[in-house]
Amino acid sequence: MTLDIPGTAGASGAAGTADVIDRLAGITPGSPLDRLRHRRPGAREHAQRSFDALFAPDAETEVTLVERNAIAAFVTGLHRDAPAAGFYAERLAELAPGLSAAVRAEVEAGAATGPYGVYPAGVAAPGESVEGPRYRAGDPGALGARLTAAFEHAHLLVFRPREASREALDALSRAGWSSTGIVTLSQLVAFLSFQVRVAAGLRLLGAAA
């Protein structure tokens, strides 16, 4: 999974960190899981390049590093993946320690089991729509307008992707998100979901071995 994001660093290692999935999965050099990942060097490199592109951008014009890491801490917290949530929470604490408590509170407020949501009329068979909680940020003042809108949209993408709509994108625009910023936000949520699932799968393989 390689993201094509104009104006961002593309080379592996640009974020100044070792392979992040290895870290999240607890993989050590020379271990069976390390050797397993070496069988697909392209996939390993592309995943790291995607991380670098999203979290070590050449410019922060559209989405700042604080916003990127706050969104990451929120999304990985929603996925209830302790290693990933801890990793991004640490990164956020280094950049904006005053924001950490607010993000933790929003993770708790947004906790749910999904996916769920209502399909548009005529799209799904009867009974396929599933109602669930509609998350709204509990403390918009602490997050600010941009992060409040980003968190609410990220929650929708994680738990209610079937309800993605023009209206949801308009809410981001009203909060100050540009078209490029909205694309980056969507890429962040997609990449984090991918990263969490790969790392969790590798941990399961390690435990089984």
C-alpha positions as CSV (number, residue, x, y, z in Angstrom):
1,M,0.0,0.0,0.0
2,T,1.9,3.1,-1.2
3,L,0.2,6.5,-1.1
4,D,0.8,9.0,-3.9
5,I,0.8,12.3,-2.0
6,P,2.2,15.3,-3.7
7,G,4.7,17.3,-1.7
8,T,5.5,14.5,0.8
9,A,8.6,12.6,1.6
10,G,8.7,9.2,-0.3
11,A,11.9,7.5,0.7
12,S,11.8,4.8,3.3
13,G,13.1,6.0,6.6
14,A,12.2,9.6,6.1
15,A,10.4,9.7,9.4
16,G,13.6,8.9,11.2
17,T,12.3,5.7,12.6
18,A,12.7,1.9,12.1
19,D,10.0,-0.1,10.4
20,V,6.9,0.8,12.2
21,I,4.9,-2.3,11.6
22,D,7.9,-4.3,13.0
23,R,7.7,-2.2,16.1
24,L,3.9,-2.5,16.5
25,A,4.1,-6.3,16.0
26,G,7.0,-6.7,18.3
27,I,9.3,-8.2,15.6
28,T,13.0,-8.5,16.4
29,P,15.8,-8.8,13.9
30,G,16.4,-12.4,12.9
31,S,13.1,-13.7,14.4
32,P,10.8,-16.0,12.5
33,L,8.4,-13.2,11.8
34,D,11.3,-11.0,10.6
35,R,12.3,-13.7,8.2
36,L,8.7,-14.1,7.1
37,R,8.4,-10.4,6.3
38,H,11.7,-10.5,4.4
39,R,10.0,-12.9,1.9
40,R,7.9,-9.9,0.7
41,P,10.4,-7.0,0.8
42,G,8.3,-4.9,-1.5
43,A,5.2,-5.0,0.7
44,R,7.4,-4.2,3.7
45,E,9.0,-1.2,2.0
46,H,5.7,0.1,0.6
47,A,4.0,0.1,4.0
48,Q,6.9,2.0,5.5
49,R,7.0,4.5,2.6
50,S,3.3,5.1,3.2
51,F,4.0,5.8,6.9
52,D,6.8,8.2,5.9
53,A,4.6,10.0,3.4
54,L,1.9,10.6,5.9
55,F,3.9,11.3,9.0
56,A,7.0,13.0,7.6
57,P,5.6,15.3,5.0
58,D,7.7,17.8,3.2
59,A,5.1,20.5,4.0
60,E,2.4,20.9,6.6
61,T,0.4,23.4,4.6
62,E,-2.8,21.3,4.4
63,V,-2.6,19.1,7.5
64,T,-0.1,19.7,10.3
65,L,2.0,17.1,12.1
66,V,0.0,17.7,15.3
67,E,-3.3,17.1,13.4
68,R,-1.9,13.9,11.7
69,N,-0.7,12.4,15.0
70,A,-3.9,13.5,16.9
71,I,-6.0,11.8,14.2
72,A,-3.7,8.7,14.4
73,A,-4.0,8.5,18.2
74,F,-7.8,8.8,17.9
75,V,-8.2,6.2,15.1
76,T,-5.9,3.6,16.6
77,G,-7.6,4.1,19.9
78,L,-11.0,3.4,18.2
79,H,-9.5,0.2,16.9
80,R,-8.5,-0.8,20.4
81,D,-5.1,-1.8,19.4
82,A,-2.9,-1.0,22.4
83,P,0.5,-1.0,20.7
84,A,-0.6,1.2,17.9
85,A,-2.6,3.6,20.1
86,G,0.4,3.9,22.5
87,F,2.8,4.5,19.7
88,Y,0.8,7.4,18.2
89,A,-0.2,8.8,21.7
90,E,3.5,9.0,22.5
91,R,4.2,10.9,19.2
92,L,1.3,13.3,19.9
93,A,2.6,13.9,23.5
94,E,5.9,14.9,22.1
95,L,4.4,17.4,19.7
96,A,1.4,18.7,21.7
97,P,1.3,17.4,25.3
98,G,-1.7,19.6,26.1
99,L,-3.8,17.8,23.6
100,S,-3.2,14.3,24.8
101,A,-5.9,14.2,27.5
102,A,-8.5,15.6,25.1
103,V,-7.8,12.9,22.6
104,R,-7.9,10.1,25.2
105,A,-11.3,11.4,26.3
106,E,-12.6,11.4,22.7
107,V,-11.4,7.8,22.2
108,E,-13.4,6.8,25.2
109,A,-16.5,8.8,24.0
110,G,-16.2,7.3,20.6
111,A,-15.8,3.6,21.6
112,A,-18.1,1.4,19.7
113,T,-18.4,-2.0,17.9
114,G,-18.8,-1.9,14.2
115,P,-19.2,-1.6,11.4
116,Y,-22.7,-0.4,11.4
117,G,-24.8,2.2,9.7
118,V,-27.8,2.8,7.4
119,Y,-27.6,2.2,3.7
120,P,-29.2,4.6,1.3
121,A,-32.8,3.7,0.3
122,G,-32.8,1.0,-2.4
123,V,-29.2,0.0,-2.0
124,A,-29.5,-2.7,0.6
125,A,-31.9,-5.5,1.3
126,P,-34.2,-5.2,4.3
127,G,-32.4,-5.8,7.6
128,E,-28.9,-5.0,6.3
129,S,-28.9,-1.5,7.8
130,V,-27.8,-1.5,11.4
131,E,-28.3,1.4,13.7
132,G,-25.5,2.5,16.0
133,P,-24.2,5.5,18.0
134,R,-23.5,8.7,16.1
135,Y,-20.4,10.1,17.6
136,R,-20.0,13.8,18.3
137,A,-16.9,15.3,19.9
138,G,-17.5,15.9,23.6
139,D,-15.1,18.8,24.0
140,P,-14.9,20.8,20.7
141,G,-13.2,23.6,22.6
142,A,-10.2,21.5,23.5
143,L,-9.9,20.1,20.0
144,G,-10.6,23.1,17.9
145,A,-12.9,23.2,14.9
146,R,-10.6,21.4,12.5
147,L,-9.9,18.4,14.7
148,T,-13.5,18.2,15.9
149,A,-14.6,17.8,12.3
150,A,-11.8,15.4,11.5
151,F,-12.5,13.2,14.5
152,E,-16.2,13.0,13.7
153,H,-15.4,12.1,10.0
154,A,-12.8,9.6,11.0
155,H,-15.3,7.9,13.4
156,L,-17.7,7.7,10.5
157,L,-15.1,6.1,8.2
158,V,-14.1,3.6,10.9
159,F,-17.6,2.5,12.0
160,R,-20.1,3.8,9.5
161,P,-18.4,3.8,6.1
162,R,-21.8,3.0,4.4
163,E,-23.0,6.5,5.5
164,A,-20.2,8.4,3.8
165,S,-21.8,11.3,1.9
166,R,-21.4,14.7,0.3
167,E,-22.8,16.2,3.5
168,A,-20.1,14.6,5.5
169,L,-17.4,16.1,3.3
170,D,-19.2,19.5,3.4
171,A,-18.9,19.5,7.2
172,L,-15.1,19.2,6.8
173,S,-15.0,22.0,4.4
174,R,-17.0,24.3,6.7
175,A,-14.4,23.5,9.5
176,G,-11.6,24.7,7.3
177,W,-10.4,21.5,5.5
178,S,-9.4,22.0,1.9
179,S,-10.0,19.3,-0.8
180,T,-6.3,18.2,-0.5
181,G,-6.6,18.1,3.3
182,I,-9.7,15.9,3.1
183,V,-7.9,13.5,0.8
184,T,-5.0,13.3,3.3
185,L,-7.5,12.7,6.1
186,S,-9.1,9.8,4.3
187,Q,-5.7,8.4,3.5
188,L,-4.7,8.6,7.1
189,V,-7.7,6.7,8.3
190,A,-7.3,4.0,5.5
191,F,-3.6,3.6,6.2
192,L,-4.0,3.3,10.0
193,S,-6.7,0.7,9.6
194,F,-4.4,-1.3,7.3
195,Q,-1.4,-0.9,9.7
196,V,-3.3,-2.0,12.7
197,R,-4.7,-5.1,11.0
198,V,-1.3,-6.1,9.6
199,A,0.5,-5.6,13.0
200,A,-2.3,-7.5,14.8
201,G,-2.1,-10.4,12.3
202,L,1.6,-10.6,12.7
203,R,1.3,-10.7,16.5
204,L,-1.2,-13.5,16.2
205,L,1.2,-15.4,14.0
206,G,4.0,-14.9,16.5
207,A,1.9,-16.1,19.4
208,A,0.8,-19.2,17.4
209,A,4.4,-20.0,16.6
